[in-house]
Structures are given as structure tokens and as C-alpha cells.
Amino acid sequence: MAADTQAAEQAVSTSIEWLTRFGGTDLEDLCRATEAAIQDGNGFGWLRVPPRDKLESYWRGVLLVPDRQLVVARLDGTVVGSAQLVRPPANNEAQAFAAMVTTFFVAPWARGHGLARRLLTAIDQRAAEMGFEAIELNVRDTQTAAIALYESHGYVRWATKQKYAKANGAFIVGHYYQKEITPIVREGAAPATVSAMERR
Ligand SMILES: CC(C)(COP(=O)(O)OP(=O)(O)OC[C@H]1O[C@@H](n2cnc3c(N)ncnc32)[C@H](O)[C@@H]1OP(=O)(O)O)[C@@H](O)C(=O)NCCC(=O)NCCS
């Protein structure tokens, strides 16, 4: 690593954290990062930046849903990115082996510090601890950086949908990915499939 790159890396602190509550300015920072990601062209569904109160309600709601777990990336303590690990609904016993990743992004100003890969690694670990055998996600064809990252992180494309999303009147192609993981089975712990059945 060149000396100037090394110095730049040493100048920032980065961390990955699973959140169960928003502390300090976390919610505001997450909303700001989300707004920047939407403006940059990836709004995980949102096409335009929604009013701030709508965004706040969305993120507060995420923490209230037991089947959703929120992991955030911090740069110098500030939340700059996120991902959610989502359990399949309780009725879906047949697919209880696979968790889903959504709202995966890093704000444009915080990219290039390895935060996205660390978010994916944290998700691998948490999903394995929860007993899952696979992780699934989908992504627009236009998100080339994310696609390169997913594929280098072990995600395998299994389908492509021509009419995946629609923006400005035009359809956008999307891809579906799955990564197989080895569940961490702890003595006495129920596998994900059983846990799903017990939630009812
Ligand atoms: C994709 C994204 C999450 C990457 O965030 P990041 O924090 O900059 O990524 P990292 O610094 O962890 O880099 C991860 C790897 O991706 C590579 N990468 C980053 N940007 C890239 C690009 N534009 N093209 C190719 N590879 C790229 C890096 O070189 C790195 O590789 P390495 O780990 O082998 O060194 C970020 O660009 C983003 O949020 N994009 C828009 C949102 C999005 O597309 N989300 C996915 C929708 S499902």
C-alpha cells in the first residue's frame, strides 16, 4: 500500500454494528445517508427522496419488526450505510432456510473504505449464527459496483428479470442472487427452520 493511501486509511475510523436502537444522531445520519444513496440512483425501491419524516418512520419501523435486523456501517462514528437481514415470514416454513438481504448501501462519500464488504461479512456471520443455510438478494442491473462485490463475495446469480423495476417510464433489468452458507449449530439451539415454526 502506498504511503499516502496508508495515511488516508489511518485518518478515519470505521466500524460495523448491529443496531437495536438509534442512539445520538444515528437516525438523522442514517436518513442523510439514505437520501444521498437515493439521489445517487439506488433507493432500494424509492425513486425520489421522500420527506424526512417518512424516512424516519421507515427506519424506526425496521427496528420494531422482529424479523428484521439492521446492521450499520460507521465512518468516524457516523452512520453512513446499512443492510438488513430479513427472516422469511413465519408461514413460509418451506423456505425458512434462506434469509434475505435488503437496503444494502454505503453513502457515496463513505465508499472505498471496505465498509460494504464488512457489512456483507457481518451478515454472513449473523445468518450462520441464526441457522440459515442461504442468503438471497436482488439487485438492479445498473448497480455494477454492487454486482461486482456480490459476485466476489460468493453470491451466485440464478435468475434475471427483464421487468425488475421501472423508473422514468422505462423498465430496468434486475438480477437474483443466492449465497450458500454453513449454519453454526450450537448445542441445544434450534435450526432456522424450527425457529420459524416456533415463532407462531
Ligand atoms: C456497492 C457499494 C455498496 C460498495 O460500497 P463500498 O463501501 O465502496 O465498497 P467497499 O469499499 O467495501 O469495496 C468492496 C469491493 O468492491 C469493489 N468496488 C467498489 N466499487 C467498485 C466499482 N465501482 N466497480 C468495481 N468494483 C468496485 C472494491 O474494489 C472492493 O473490492 P475488494 O474488497 O476486493 O478490495 C456502494 O458502491 C453502493 O452503496 N452502491 C450503491 C448502492 C447499491 O448498489 N446497493 C446495492 C443494491 S441491492
The ligand as a Tripos MOL2 file, in Angstrom:
@<TRIPOS>MOLECULE
LIG
   48    50     1     0     0
SMALL
NO_CHARGES

@<TRIPOS>ATOM
      1 C1        -21.7380   -1.2050   -3.8970 C.3       1 LIG1
      2 C2        -21.3610   -0.3910   -2.6820 C.3       1 LIG1
      3 C3        -22.2060   -0.8950   -1.5240 C.3       1 LIG1
      4 C4        -19.8740   -0.5550   -2.3890 C.3       1 LIG1
      5 O1        -19.5770    0.1860   -1.2120 O.3       1 LIG1
      6 P1        -18.0670    0.4550   -0.7010 P.3       1 LIG1
      7 O2        -18.1430    0.6630    0.7770 O.co2     1 LIG1
      8 O3        -17.4100    1.4730   -1.5190 O.co2     1 LIG1
      9 O4        -17.3870   -0.9630   -1.0210 O.3       1 LIG1
     10 P2        -16.0190   -1.4840   -0.3820 P.3       1 LIG1
     11 O5        -15.1070   -0.3370   -0.1080 O.co2     1 LIG1
     12 O6        -16.3450   -2.4150    0.7360 O.co2     1 LIG1
     13 O7        -15.4300   -2.2920   -1.5760 O.3       1 LIG1
     14 C5        -15.8170   -3.6240   -1.7620 C.3       1 LIG1
     15 C6        -15.2060   -4.1740   -3.0100 C.3       1 LIG1
     16 O8        -15.9330   -3.6660   -4.1350 O.3       1 LIG1
     17 C7        -15.0060   -3.1230   -5.0780 C.3       1 LIG1
     18 N1        -15.6510   -1.9990   -5.7370 N.ar      1 LIG1
     19 C8        -16.1020   -0.8810   -5.1520 C.ar      1 LIG1
     20 N2        -16.6180   -0.0510   -6.0880 N.ar      1 LIG1
     21 C9        -16.4710   -0.7000   -7.2730 C.ar      1 LIG1
     22 C10       -16.8120   -0.3940   -8.6130 C.ar      1 LIG1
     23 N3        -17.3790    0.7730   -8.9390 N.pl3     1 LIG1
     24 N4        -16.5580   -1.3190   -9.5800 N.ar      1 LIG1
     25 C11       -15.9700   -2.4960   -9.2790 C.ar      1 LIG1
     26 N5        -15.6240   -2.8470   -8.0180 N.ar      1 LIG1
     27 C12       -15.8810   -1.9550   -7.0440 C.ar      1 LIG1
     28 C13       -13.8170   -2.7000   -4.2620 C.3       1 LIG1
     29 O9        -12.6550   -2.6640   -5.0280 O.3       1 LIG1
     30 C14       -13.7550   -3.7560   -3.1980 C.3       1 LIG1
     31 O10       -13.0680   -4.8830   -3.6580 O.3       1 LIG1
     32 P3        -12.0280   -5.6700   -2.6520 P.3       1 LIG1
     33 O11       -12.7820   -5.9130   -1.3420 O.co2     1 LIG1
     34 O12       -11.7280   -6.9220   -3.3940 O.co2     1 LIG1
     35 O13       -10.8900   -4.7240   -2.4820 O.co2     1 LIG1
     36 C15       -21.6390    1.1000   -2.9090 C.3       1 LIG1
     37 O14       -20.9960    1.4960   -4.1010 O.3       1 LIG1
     38 C16       -23.1080    1.4460   -3.0160 C.2       1 LIG1
     39 O15       -23.7560    1.6780   -1.9980 O.2       1 LIG1
     40 N6        -23.6270    1.4960   -4.2300 N.am      1 LIG1
     41 C17       -24.9970    1.9050   -4.4630 C.3       1 LIG1
     42 C18       -25.9680    1.0550   -3.7050 C.3       1 LIG1
     43 C19       -26.1200   -0.2940   -4.2680 C.2       1 LIG1
     44 O16       -25.8550   -0.5520   -5.4180 O.2       1 LIG1
     45 N7        -26.6130   -1.1810   -3.4120 N.am      1 LIG1
     46 C20       -26.9270   -2.4770   -3.8200 C.3       1 LIG1
     47 C21       -28.3570   -2.5340   -4.2110 C.3       1 LIG1
     48 S1        -29.0190   -4.1180   -3.8670 S.3       1 LIG1
@<TRIPOS>BOND
     1     1     2 1
     2     2     3 1
     3     2     4 1
     4     2    36 1
     5     4     5 1
     6     5     6 1
     7     6     7 2
     8     6     8 1
     9     6     9 1
    10     9    10 1
    11    10    11 2
    12    10    12 1
    13    10    13 1
    14    13    14 1
    15    14    15 1
    16    15    16 1
    17    15    30 1
    18    16    17 1
    19    17    18 1
    20    17    28 1
    21    18    19 ar
    22    18    27 ar
    23    19    20 ar
    24    20    21 ar
    25    21    22 ar
    26    21    27 ar
    27    22    23 1
    28    22    24 ar
    29    24    25 ar
    30    25    26 ar
    31    26    27 ar
    32    28    29 1
    33    28    30 1
    34    30    31 1
    35    31    32 1
    36    32    33 2
    37    32    34 1
    38    32    35 1
    39    36    37 1
    40    36    38 1
    41    38    39 2
    42    38    40 1
    43    40    41 1
    44    41    42 1
    45    42    43 1
    46    43    44 2
    47    43    45 1
    48    45    46 1
    49    46    47 1
    50    47    48 1
@<TRIPOS>SUBSTRUCTURE
     1 LIG1         1 GROUP 0 **** ****
